[in-house]
Amino acid sequence: MGRLFLCSLGWLFVLATFGAGAWEVFAPAAKGGVALRPLGALWYWIDPGSLNLAQAVVERYILPELWDPAIVTLLQQPAVLVFAVTAFVLLALCLIIRLWRRWRMGV
């Protein structure tokens, strides 16, 4: 993977973090509070059919044990935190690659 791809994907996850944060703030207006809702709830709210399709594909064609417990555990984590950690890791990798290339070139 190129550095540009990692950086772009990292910034995309930063935007997803802000989107999930907005969902946390504005969606509970009817419930009267802010709660960190899981990634699976966000995915189901956006497109329930694709969540069911992803489960079927993983269980039938990839590895049934991968869905439960691995992916289910990830889907139970707060969406904001999953996106923020992913963004941080990708942008950190982007920076490390940039610094390593600079060091290699002697600049």
Secondary structure, DSSP 8 states (H G I E B T S, - for coil): --HHHHHHHHHHHHHHHHHHHHHHHHGGGGTTS----BHHHHHHHH-HHHHHHHHHHIIIII-HHIIIIIIHHHHTSBHHHHHHHHHHHHHHHHHHHHHHHHHHHT-
